[in-house]
């Protein structure tokens, strides 16, 4: 208080000089600020870290695999995905042990960009998500807060020189408002579904998934990595956010890519049915060069997978190509697989076609990045549907058909029947700020579209038929 009074007593010119001197001193002191570094993995072990394994993959009914894939798209995507989780929580399904919540049968959640916040927050908070997520994230002006942080002179020393960027500043902010400093090591004891979020590595174009299986390749330990840094990387839109830096220690922990592939896939692999897996293998080989790629620079996951389906498609392709993979992954136990693709992609009206003057540069850059992402995302949905037909021909070790029933449940704004309502949702921005009303309408629409989905209705009928001893039929909360 005395220092503040002394400053107030000085003339305005002196006040400015003191402020300028203070800023200069802070810049000098903070000029070498560096990003958080991730730890090396001293020795690769198959039971170490946050990886897909039976303790999560077999959550719920082991004969029923349920995946929720959350697309990118800022708060719009986060709220739309959250609405799906709310509806699954309300939906009762029959199980061998009696009626249960469909949410408790979700095995895997994938998240990209905006969807990564909902995916990671659910993995961390569990039931608390439904009491806290709206106020802590969805209905908060995240975009405005981040802008104020960047413009705050007290933040400048951290970003002056060194490798600490405004995206690292954003990650610290996400920790304060949502993730509570939690790491991937904290998720192992939570008992929720396995959560897989992804970012894009700029130098190789590879998709980096935040699970220990991928970090084995980098000889890096995922356990101490903060969830907030994964969310920041997955949502780092080029031009608006700087890449998030990670250290690549490939070659230092004894990891053998060929031996790992042989352990999972065996010797008999149908190469004609594994093109996507082969492409992923080539990405891994490139990342194994720990000299040329000593540092990884991660940006928006939407550039390599905006619907969060690539990992799933690779897994399905591997199941078709390799009998050993079907056995190792538990695929042979499944009788039903359901994938709910929460696709919040939209094509907002821009009016460019009515104007002679060309759009300004920033709009063009955003559009140039968005068009291929949108087209590729719709293509992924179609690829998922194609696998439905392919899986019908799979046979088990005894030569008999596996008889896996597949449900591709695509939830998107094009399914809205009312033209005005469809236009409203398709024109919502992909920013990290929406009004409370917009958030609530997204949540409600997600639940409505899921209930109306023919594939979802077919799934519920089949589950009821498979468990006739259940006390009551599957229901959703009436709206």
C-alpha positions as CSV (number, residue, x, y, z in Angstrom):
1,X,0.0,0.0,0.0
2,X,2.8,2.4,0.8
3,X,4.4,1.7,-2.6
4,X,1.1,2.4,-4.3
5,X,0.6,5.7,-2.4
6,X,4.2,6.8,-3.4
7,X,3.5,6.1,-7.1
8,X,0.2,8.0,-6.9
9,X,2.1,11.0,-5.4
10,X,4.4,11.2,-8.4
11,X,3.7,13.2,-11.5
12,X,2.1,11.4,-14.4
13,X,5.3,11.5,-16.5
14,X,7.3,9.9,-13.7
15,X,4.5,7.3,-13.3
16,X,5.0,6.3,-17.0
17,X,8.8,6.2,-16.6
18,X,8.6,3.9,-13.6
19,X,6.2,1.7,-15.5
20,X,8.5,1.6,-18.5
21,X,11.5,0.8,-16.4
22,X,9.6,-1.9,-14.6
23,X,8.6,-3.5,-17.9
24,X,12.1,-3.4,-19.2
25,X,13.4,-5.0,-16.1
26,X,10.8,-7.7,-16.2
27,X,11.7,-8.5,-19.9
28,X,15.3,-8.8,-19.0
29,X,14.6,-11.1,-16.1
30,X,12.1,-13.2,-18.1
31,X,13.9,-13.3,-21.4
32,X,15.1,-16.9,-21.0
33,X,11.7,-18.4,-20.0
34,X,11.3,-21.9,-21.4
35,X,8.4,-24.3,-21.8
36,X,7.8,-27.2,-19.5
37,X,9.9,-30.2,-20.6
38,X,8.5,-33.7,-20.7
39,X,10.5,-36.5,-19.0
40,X,12.4,-39.4,-20.8
41,X,11.2,-42.9,-20.4
42,X,14.1,-44.7,-18.8
43,X,13.0,-48.2,-19.8
44,X,10.1,-49.3,-21.9
45,X,7.5,-51.5,-20.1
46,X,4.2,-52.8,-21.5
47,X,2.4,-52.2,-18.2
48,X,3.6,-48.7,-17.6
49,X,1.6,-45.5,-18.1
50,X,-1.7,-44.5,-19.5
51,X,-2.3,-47.0,-22.3
52,X,-5.3,-48.9,-23.7
53,X,-5.6,-52.1,-21.7
54,X,-8.1,-54.5,-20.3
55,X,-8.7,-52.5,-17.1
56,X,-10.4,-49.8,-19.2
57,X,-11.2,-51.5,-22.5
58,X,-13.5,-54.0,-20.8
59,X,-15.4,-51.4,-18.8
60,X,-19.1,-52.3,-18.7
61,X,-20.3,-55.3,-20.8
62,X,-17.2,-57.0,-22.3
63,X,-19.4,-58.1,-25.3
64,X,-20.4,-54.5,-26.1
65,X,-17.8,-51.9,-27.3
66,X,-19.0,-48.3,-27.2
67,X,-16.9,-45.4,-28.5
68,X,-17.6,-41.7,-28.5
69,X,-15.6,-39.6,-30.9
70,X,-15.6,-35.8,-30.3
71,X,-14.7,-33.5,-33.2
72,X,-13.0,-30.1,-33.2
73,X,-14.8,-26.8,-33.4
74,X,-14.1,-24.7,-30.3
75,X,-16.7,-24.3,-27.6
76,X,-19.4,-25.3,-30.1
77,X,-17.7,-28.8,-30.3
78,X,-17.2,-28.9,-26.5
79,X,-20.8,-28.1,-25.8
80,X,-22.2,-30.4,-28.5
81,X,-20.1,-33.3,-27.2
82,X,-21.1,-32.6,-23.6
83,X,-24.7,-32.9,-24.7
84,X,-24.1,-36.4,-26.0
85,X,-22.5,-37.4,-22.6
86,X,-25.6,-35.9,-20.8
87,X,-27.9,-37.9,-23.0
88,X,-26.0,-41.2,-22.5
89,X,-26.1,-40.5,-18.7
90,X,-29.9,-40.1,-18.9
91,X,-30.3,-43.2,-21.1
92,X,-31.1,-46.5,-19.3
93,X,-30.1,-49.7,-21.0
94,X,-30.6,-53.4,-20.1
95,X,-27.6,-55.3,-18.9
96,X,-27.1,-58.9,-17.6
97,X,-27.1,-57.4,-14.1
98,X,-30.2,-55.3,-14.6
99,X,-30.8,-51.7,-15.8
100,X,-27.8,-49.5,-16.1
101,X,-26.7,-46.2,-17.6
102,X,-25.4,-46.2,-21.1
103,X,-22.7,-43.7,-20.1
104,X,-21.2,-46.4,-17.9
105,X,-20.7,-48.7,-20.9
106,X,-18.5,-46.2,-22.8
107,X,-15.1,-47.8,-23.3
108,X,-13.2,-45.2,-25.3
109,X,-13.6,-41.5,-25.8
110,X,-11.6,-39.7,-28.5
111,X,-11.2,-35.9,-28.6
112,X,-9.8,-33.4,-31.1
113,X,-9.3,-29.6,-30.5
114,X,-12.5,-28.3,-28.9
115,X,-13.7,-31.8,-28.3
116,X,-10.5,-32.6,-26.4
117,X,-11.6,-30.4,-23.5
118,X,-14.8,-32.4,-22.9
119,X,-13.0,-35.7,-23.4
120,X,-10.2,-34.9,-20.9
121,X,-12.5,-33.2,-18.4
122,X,-14.8,-36.2,-18.3
123,X,-11.8,-38.5,-17.8
124,X,-10.6,-36.4,-14.9
125,X,-13.8,-35.2,-13.2
126,X,-16.2,-38.2,-13.8
127,X,-19.6,-37.4,-12.3
128,X,-18.3,-33.9,-11.2
129,X,-18.4,-33.0,-14.9
130,X,-22.2,-32.7,-14.9
131,X,-22.1,-30.2,-11.9
132,X,-19.1,-28.1,-12.8
133,X,-18.3,-28.1,-16.6
134,X,-20.8,-25.5,-17.7
135,X,-19.6,-22.8,-15.3
136,X,-15.9,-23.8,-15.3
137,X,-15.5,-23.9,-19.1
138,X,-18.5,-24.0,-21.5
139,X,-20.2,-20.7,-20.3
140,X,-16.9,-18.9,-19.6
141,X,-15.4,-16.3,-22.0
142,X,-12.3,-18.4,-22.5
143,X,-11.3,-16.5,-25.6
144,X,-11.6,-13.1,-23.9
145,X,-9.7,-14.4,-20.8
146,X,-6.9,-15.6,-23.1
147,X,-6.7,-12.3,-25.0
148,X,-6.5,-10.4,-21.7
149,X,-3.7,-12.7,-20.5
150,X,-1.7,-12.1,-23.7
151,X,-2.2,-8.3,-23.4
152,X,-1.4,-8.2,-19.7
153,X,2.2,-6.8,-19.3
154,X,2.7,-9.1,-16.4
155,X,2.5,-12.0,-18.9
156,X,5.1,-10.6,-21.3
157,X,8.3,-11.6,-19.5
158,X,7.3,-15.3,-19.8
159,X,6.9,-15.0,-23.5
160,X,10.0,-12.7,-24.2
161,X,12.5,-15.0,-25.7
162,X,13.0,-18.6,-24.8
163,X,10.6,-21.3,-25.8
164,X,7.6,-20.4,-23.5
165,X,4.8,-19.2,-25.8
166,X,1.3,-17.8,-25.6
167,X,0.0,-21.4,-26.0
168,X,1.9,-22.4,-22.8
169,X,0.3,-19.4,-21.2
170,X,-3.1,-20.8,-22.4
171,X,-2.2,-24.3,-20.9
172,X,-1.6,-22.7,-17.5
173,X,-4.9,-20.9,-17.8
174,X,-6.7,-24.2,-18.6
175,X,-5.2,-25.7,-15.6
176,X,-6.5,-23.0,-13.3
177,X,-10.1,-23.1,-14.6
178,X,-10.6,-26.8,-15.4
179,X,-7.8,-29.4,-15.1
180,X,-6.5,-28.6,-11.6
181,X,-2.9,-29.5,-12.6
182,X,-3.8,-33.1,-13.3
183,X,-1.5,-35.3,-15.4
184,X,-2.1,-38.4,-17.4
185,X,-0.7,-40.4,-14.5
186,X,-3.7,-39.2,-12.5
187,X,-6.2,-40.8,-14.9
188,X,-5.2,-44.5,-14.3
189,X,-7.1,-44.8,-11.0
190,X,-10.2,-42.9,-12.2
191,X,-12.0,-45.9,-13.6
192,X,-13.5,-44.0,-16.5
193,X,-13.3,-44.8,-20.2
194,X,-9.9,-44.7,-22.0
195,X,-9.5,-41.2,-23.4
196,X,-7.5,-40.5,-26.5
197,X,-6.8,-37.0,-27.7
198,X,-4.5,-36.0,-30.5
199,X,-2.5,-33.2,-32.0
200,X,-0.5,-32.7,-35.3
201,X,3.3,-32.6,-35.4
202,X,4.2,-29.9,-37.9
203,X,7.5,-31.1,-39.3
204,X,6.3,-34.6,-40.2
205,X,2.5,-34.1,-40.4
206,X,2.1,-37.1,-38.0
207,X,-0.8,-37.5,-35.6
208,X,0.5,-37.6,-32.0
209,X,-1.9,-39.3,-29.7
210,X,-1.6,-38.7,-26.0
211,X,-1.3,-42.3,-24.8
212,X,1.8,-44.2,-23.5
213,X,1.7,-46.5,-26.6
214,X,2.7,-43.5,-28.8
215,X,5.0,-42.0,-26.2
216,X,6.8,-45.4,-26.0
217,X,7.9,-44.7,-29.5
218,X,9.3,-41.3,-28.4
219,X,11.0,-42.9,-25.3
220,X,9.0,-40.3,-23.3
221,X,7.0,-40.7,-20.1
222,X,3.4,-39.6,-20.5
223,X,2.6,-39.9,-16.8
224,X,3.9,-36.4,-15.7
225,X,2.4,-34.6,-18.8
226,X,-0.4,-32.3,-17.8
227,X,-3.8,-32.7,-19.4
228,X,-3.9,-29.0,-20.0
229,X,-0.9,-29.2,-22.3
230,X,-2.5,-32.0,-24.3
231,X,-5.7,-29.9,-24.6
232,X,-3.6,-26.8,-25.6
233,X,-1.7,-28.7,-28.2
234,X,-4.8,-30.3,-29.7
235,X,-6.5,-26.9,-30.0
236,X,-3.5,-24.8,-31.1
237,X,-5.0,-23.3,-34.3
238,X,-2.1,-22.2,-36.6
239,X,-1.7,-18.5,-36.7
240,X,-3.6,-17.9,-33.5
241,X,-1.5,-20.1,-31.2
242,X,2.1,-21.2,-31.3
243,X,3.0,-24.9,-31.5
244,X,3.4,-26.7,-28.2
245,X,6.9,-28.1,-27.8
246,X,7.8,-31.6,-26.7
247,X,11.1,-33.5,-26.4
248,X,11.6,-36.6,-28.5
249,X,14.0,-39.1,-26.8
250,X,13.6,-41.8,-29.5
251,X,16.3,-44.5,-29.3
252,X,17.2,-44.0,-25.7
253,X,14.9,-46.6,-24.0
254,X,15.4,-49.8,-25.9
255,X,12.1,-49.5,-27.8
256,X,12.0,-51.7,-30.9
257,X,9.3,-50.7,-33.3
258,X,9.6,-53.9,-35.4
259,X,9.4,-56.2,-32.3
260,X,6.4,-54.2,-31.0
261,X,4.6,-54.6,-34.3
262,X,5.3,-58.3,-34.4
263,X,4.1,-58.7,-30.8
264,X,0.8,-57.0,-31.5
265,X,0.1,-58.2,-35.1
266,X,2.0,-61.5,-35.4
267,X,3.4,-62.7,-38.7
268,X,0.2,-63.2,-40.6
269,X,-1.1,-59.7,-41.7
270,X,-3.3,-59.1,-44.7
271,X,-1.2,-56.2,-46.2
272,X,-4.0,-55.5,-48.8
273,X,-6.3,-54.7,-45.9
274,X,-3.8,-52.7,-43.9
275,X,-2.9,-49.6,-45.9
276,X,-4.0,-47.2,-43.2
277,X,-2.0,-49.1,-40.6
278,X,1.0,-49.1,-43.0
279,X,0.8,-45.3,-43.3
280,X,0.7,-45.0,-39.5
281,X,3.8,-47.2,-39.4
282,X,5.7,-44.9,-41.7
283,X,4.8,-42.0,-39.5
284,X,6.2,-43.9,-36.5
285,X,9.4,-44.6,-38.5
286,X,9.9,-40.9,-39.2
287,X,9.5,-40.0,-35.5
288,X,12.0,-42.7,-34.5
289,X,14.7,-40.4,-35.9
290,X,15.6,-38.7,-32.6
291,X,18.2,-36.4,-34.3
292,X,16.2,-35.0,-37.2
293,X,13.2,-34.7,-34.9
294,X,14.7,-34.1,-31.5
295,X,12.0,-31.6,-30.8
296,X,8.3,-32.0,-31.7
297,X,6.1,-29.0,-32.4
298,X,2.4,-29.9,-31.9
299,X,-0.6,-27.9,-33.3
300,X,-4.3,-28.4,-33.9
301,X,-5.2,-32.0,-34.1
302,X,-7.9,-31.2,-36.6
303,X,-5.3,-30.9,-39.3
304,X,-4.7,-34.7,-39.1
305,X,-8.0,-35.9,-37.7
306,X,-10.8,-33.5,-37.0
307,X,-13.5,-36.0,-36.1
308,X,-11.3,-38.2,-33.8
309,X,-11.9,-41.3,-35.9
310,X,-8.5,-42.1,-37.4
311,X,-7.2,-44.1,-34.4
312,X,-10.5,-46.1,-34.5
313,X,-10.3,-46.6,-38.2
314,X,-6.7,-47.9,-37.9
315,X,-7.8,-50.2,-35.1
316,X,-10.7,-51.6,-37.2
317,X,-8.4,-52.0,-40.2
318,X,-5.9,-53.8,-38.0
319,X,-8.7,-56.1,-36.8
320,X,-9.6,-57.0,-40.4
321,X,-5.9,-57.5,-41.3
322,X,-4.6,-59.5,-38.3
323,X,-6.2,-62.3,-36.4
324,X,-3.6,-61.9,-33.7
325,X,-4.6,-58.2,-33.2
326,X,-8.2,-59.3,-32.8
327,X,-7.2,-61.6,-30.0
328,X,-4.8,-59.2,-28.3
329,X,-7.2,-56.3,-28.5
330,X,-10.2,-58.3,-27.2
331,X,-12.0,-57.7,-30.5
332,X,-12.9,-61.4,-30.7
333,X,-15.0,-61.1,-27.5
334,X,-17.2,-58.4,-28.9
335,X,-20.7,-59.0,-30.3
336,X,-21.6,-55.4,-30.8
337,X,-19.6,-52.2,-31.5
338,X,-21.2,-48.8,-31.5
339,X,-19.4,-45.6,-32.5
340,X,-21.1,-42.3,-31.8
341,X,-19.3,-39.7,-34.0
342,X,-20.2,-36.3,-32.5
343,X,-19.5,-34.2,-35.6
344,X,-19.9,-30.5,-34.9
345,X,-18.5,-29.4,-38.2
346,X,-20.5,-26.7,-39.9
347,X,-20.2,-24.5,-43.0
348,X,-21.0,-20.9,-41.8
349,X,-22.4,-18.5,-44.3
350,X,-19.8,-15.9,-45.4
351,X,-21.5,-13.9,-48.2
352,X,-18.2,-13.9,-50.2
353,X,-20.1,-14.9,-53.4
354,X,-22.2,-11.8,-53.3
355,X,-19.2,-9.4,-53.1
356,X,-16.9,-8.4,-55.9
357,X,-14.0,-7.5,-53.5
358,X,-12.0,-10.5,-52.3
359,X,-12.1,-11.6,-48.6
360,X,-9.4,-10.2,-46.3
361,X,-6.3,-12.3,-45.7
362,X,-7.1,-13.7,-42.2
363,X,-10.5,-15.0,-43.4
364,X,-8.9,-16.6,-46.4
365,X,-6.3,-18.4,-44.2
366,X,-9.0,-19.7,-41.8
367,X,-11.1,-20.8,-44.8
368,X,-8.2,-22.4,-46.6
369,X,-7.4,-24.6,-43.5
370,X,-11.1,-25.3,-42.8
371,X,-12.2,-26.6,-46.3
372,X,-9.9,-29.7,-46.5
373,X,-10.5,-30.4,-42.8
374,X,-14.3,-30.5,-43.3
375,X,-14.1,-32.6,-46.5
376,X,-11.7,-35.0,-44.9
377,X,-14.0,-35.3,-41.8
378,X,-17.0,-36.3,-43.8
379,X,-14.9,-38.8,-45.7
380,X,-13.9,-40.4,-42.4
381,X,-17.6,-40.9,-41.5
382,X,-18.1,-42.7,-44.8
383,X,-15.0,-44.9,-44.3
384,X,-16.4,-45.9,-40.9
385,X,-19.7,-46.9,-42.6
386,X,-17.7,-49.0,-45.1
387,X,-16.1,-51.0,-42.3
388,X,-19.6,-52.1,-41.3
389,X,-19.8,-54.1,-44.5
390,X,-16.2,-55.4,-44.2
391,X,-16.7,-56.7,-40.7
392,X,-19.5,-58.9,-41.8
393,X,-17.0,-61.1,-43.5
394,X,-14.6,-61.6,-40.6
395,X,-14.0,-65.1,-39.3
396,X,-12.7,-66.3,-36.0
397,X,-9.9,-68.9,-35.3
398,X,-12.5,-71.7,-35.8
399,X,-13.3,-70.4,-39.3
400,X,-16.8,-69.3,-38.2
401,X,-18.1,-65.8,-38.9
402,X,-17.5,-63.5,-35.9
403,X,-21.0,-62.0,-36.3
404,X,-20.0,-58.6,-35.0
405,X,-22.9,-56.2,-35.2
406,X,-21.7,-52.6,-36.0
407,X,-23.6,-49.4,-35.3
408,X,-22.2,-46.2,-36.9
409,X,-24.1,-43.4,-35.2
410,X,-23.2,-40.1,-36.9
411,X,-24.5,-37.0,-35.1
412,X,-24.3,-33.7,-37.1
413,X,-26.1,-30.5,-37.8
414,X,-27.3,-31.7,-41.3
415,X,-29.7,-34.1,-39.5
416,X,-31.7,-31.1,-38.1
417,X,-35.1,-31.1,-40.0
418,X,-36.1,-27.5,-39.4
419,X,-34.3,-25.2,-42.0
420,X,-34.1,-22.2,-39.7
421,X,-32.9,-24.3,-36.8
422,X,-30.3,-26.0,-39.0
423,X,-29.1,-22.6,-40.2
424,X,-28.7,-21.3,-36.6
425,X,-26.4,-24.2,-35.6
426,X,-24.4,-24.2,-38.8
427,X,-23.6,-20.5,-38.3
428,X,-22.4,-20.8,-34.7
429,X,-18.8,-19.7,-34.5
430,X,-15.9,-22.0,-33.7
431,X,-14.4,-19.6,-31.2
432,X,-13.9,-20.3,-27.5
433,X,-16.8,-18.1,-26.4
434,X,-20.5,-18.7,-26.8
435,X,-23.5,-17.3,-24.9
436,X,-25.2,-19.4,-22.2
437,X,-28.2,-19.7,-24.5
438,X,-26.1,-21.0,-27.4
439,X,-24.4,-23.6,-25.1
440,X,-27.8,-24.8,-23.8
441,X,-29.2,-25.1,-27.3
442,X,-26.2,-27.1,-28.4
443,X,-26.6,-29.5,-25.5
444,X,-30.3,-30.0,-26.1
445,X,-29.8,-30.5,-29.8
446,X,-27.1,-33.1,-29.2
447,X,-29.4,-35.2,-27.0
448,X,-32.4,-34.8,-29.4
449,X,-30.3,-35.9,-32.5
450,X,-29.0,-38.9,-30.6
451,X,-32.5,-40.0,-29.6
452,X,-33.7,-39.6,-33.1
453,X,-30.8,-41.5,-34.8
454,X,-32.1,-44.7,-36.5
455,X,-28.8,-46.4,-35.8
456,X,-29.0,-45.5,-32.1
457,X,-32.6,-46.7,-31.9
458,X,-31.6,-50.0,-33.6
459,X,-28.8,-50.4,-31.0
460,X,-31.3,-49.9,-28.1
461,X,-33.7,-52.4,-29.6
462,X,-30.9,-55.0,-30.0
463,X,-29.6,-54.5,-26.5
464,X,-33.1,-54.9,-25.1
465,X,-33.6,-58.1,-27.2
466,X,-30.3,-59.5,-25.9
467,X,-31.2,-58.9,-22.3
468,X,-34.9,-59.8,-22.0
469,X,-34.5,-60.5,-18.3
470,X,-34.0,-56.8,-17.6
471,X,-36.6,-55.3,-15.3
472,X,-37.5,-52.5,-17.7
473,X,-36.9,-51.5,-21.3
474,X,-34.2,-49.0,-22.3
475,X,-35.4,-45.4,-22.0
476,X,-34.1,-41.9,-22.3
477,X,-35.3,-39.0,-20.2
478,X,-38.4,-37.4,-22.0
479,X,-38.0,-33.9,-23.3
